[in-house]
């Protein structure tokens, strides 16, 4: 018993050291109309693969060929199709996956290469719906392989969005590589004409998402500079951990604190950010990794016929933040709840 008390005391000291500013982050620092939530995505969470006239999608075919077992694919997933109706009150919007691109060196070639990577990643979608056509760099490098818009089509899509959804996880150092453009048969990646190296964050495990809020803010500012100060919702941002790891997911709590905190700076600098949604509400079926890793605030027990859900520490932290309760005042209660759930998890597995 004394050993447990000492371990818990040491854990509290560690948590205070790990999150020295956690007590300073408050829901009240955001405008009343700023929305928070947690994300899911159709195939990754719904299940009900053969119900109500549903037919196989590309992801059904891919997952069956790759994973086989129905619990590892989207046939059941988290069975959200049968559970969502009591909570569904959402709207539909436009969403892009955005990466941070940093020049490998300060050379003009690498700076231009980083911008070219942004053009091919963000500009591919944002330029047409803002200006009516693809970026000039894409036109030059892809040539006739890139579709053309008629004048009517260009006018129809220009300035056609009310808000932009942004997903942010990874960033890359970019180096110019013009040799790719000399290839006769080249694809989208070769057209960008760069070499890239993923940014590795400090104190990040190999399987985790690097925590780089400064790069994240840079991406938001670059969107504002290129396309105006349109309303932005962060639709996906989260941390991945092995699926059957502890429910005490402190790396996910740290990511939430860092990125949500950076949005306070974003608002103070004039960025028109309207909401933040953590990926993901549940440990959903990840499109490439299946259920080997999870981003969820809630663990889904795939060995339980009812697919029971257990809240992780991050779910408790997020809930406390949204209710305006500081982390340090809830730490003992949160740890007690999660330790109990952790015992259930490991007894079950």
Secondary structure, DSSP 8 states (H G I E B T S, - for coil): -HHHHHHHHHHHHHHHHHTTTGGG--GGGS-TT-EEEEE--HHHH---TTSTT----HHHHHHHHHT-STTTSTTTTT-GGGTSTTT-------EEEEEEEEESSSSHHHHHHHHHHHIIIIIHHHHHHHHSS--HHHHHHHGGGS----HHHHHHHTT--SEEEEEEEEEEEEEE-GGGGG-SS--HHHHH-EEEEE---TT--TTS----HHHHHHHHHHHHHHH-S-EEEEEE----EETTS-S--HHHHHHHHHHHHHHHHHHHTT--EEEEEEE-SB---BTTTBTSEE--SEEE-TTSTT--EEE-HHHHHHHHHHTT--HHHHHHHHHHHHHHHHHHHHHH-
